[in-house]
Amino acid sequence: MDKEIPQYIPYGKQTVTDDDISSVVEVLKSPFLTQGPVIKKFEDRISKKTNSKYSLSFNSATSALHIACLSLGLGKGDWLWTSPTTFVASANCGRYCGANVDFVDINPLTGLIDIEKLSLKLKYAKNINKLPKILIPVHLAGTSCNMSEIKKLSDIYGFDIIEDASHALGGKYKGKPVGCCEYSRICVFSCHPVKIITTGEGGIITTNDKNIFEKMEKLRSHGITKKKDNFLNSDPAPWHYEQQDLGFNYRITDIQCALGLSQLERLEEIVLERNSLLERYRKLLHDLPLKLMEIPKDVFSAVHLGIIRFLNYDPLIHKSIFKDLKNNGIGVQIHYIPVHLQPYYKKFGFKEGDFPNSESYAKNSFSLPLYPGISSEIQEYVVTKLKESCKKYL
Ligand SMILES: *Cc1c(COP(=O)(O)O)cnc(C)c1O
């Protein structure tokens, strides 16, 4: 096999530079491994990059989603809606709060929540008095959903919006950074190693709402406040702190934030590279019977994933090609198995056929390897193997 082609090519992975490593080592030698100054620095940088008033970092995006839902008062009897084409965490956060979860089907060309289907489902939900309290649109592959239309619907029907922007740090919508929260209350990013930047494990929230921000800050750390002005006790001792809610330990460490802060310096560079890697695939793939996911005109995608979709729907062929690539050491992956078809969600009565676009998309598409630093040789190798496989079956 060609020297430059590794044994296994993952669909995504982190890049860690010497500068990243030095930043982490610096914290390791400092007095604070956690709850020190680097967390705040990281959060301030995120606010600057996303043009949001407040940022909070967490030990994962999953924790961040949980806290986001709690801060908006989600609880038993409420409904949370999201897309079935997402990682399970976008739905699980509703279940953590005891809420019911339902889904809105996708537009199969973009993989994003279908606005028309959302609109119809809301109209119906209003009639039966089952409107959602929270909607979580998912910016699949780093491509923002149609947020202005979603915001219009939220104004009509009164639900809150949490953007699951786990894939979309560095992306833009209508010229503004994802995370600016112009069309949402809260936006959540993931810093897992396969995502745009990494802190090992980690998540970030952005919001412009001071009240919500303070609630989330407290819930991140046991529901405890150390801010004198917020004490309920009118005569606090000098050692006083108060647990006012039932919170969690969802804190991130300074060690992790040092890595994130250092990575954040390259955000624009990383996202531009991801966009040009996608363009390279576009050129290499042009004569195959498949398409990359569409990116709407008013979106600058962070291109977290390079998802292809076959033009002819044939689940058996899709599976064969997937297997061929895997056998050649190419880490293709389905993003995602529809959440409503997971055994846990089927228990609530969801079944095959409930969200047909999401289901057919999952049997007709997969992600090709795409990450900063992937060489043109590797991309060409991937496409060569894909072409060989297509020739066999298509
Ligand atoms: C990765 C991911 C999450 C969860 O992120 P963690 O940081 O791993 O908890 C949530 N939603 C989506 C869409 C994701 O891809």
The ligand as an ORCA input file, in Angstrom:
! r2SCAN-3c Opt
* xyz 0 1
  C     -21.033     15.494     19.839
  C     -22.422     15.917     19.891
  C     -23.097     16.168     21.104
  C     -22.510     15.835     22.436
  O     -21.268     16.389     22.627
  P     -20.364     15.910     23.832
  O     -19.411     17.052     24.004
  O     -19.678     14.663     23.354
  O     -21.199     15.673     25.013
  C     -24.385     16.660     21.050
  N     -25.008     16.889     19.890
  C     -24.408     16.637     18.700
  C     -25.153     16.929     17.447
  C     -23.105     16.130     18.676
  O     -22.529     15.843     17.507
*
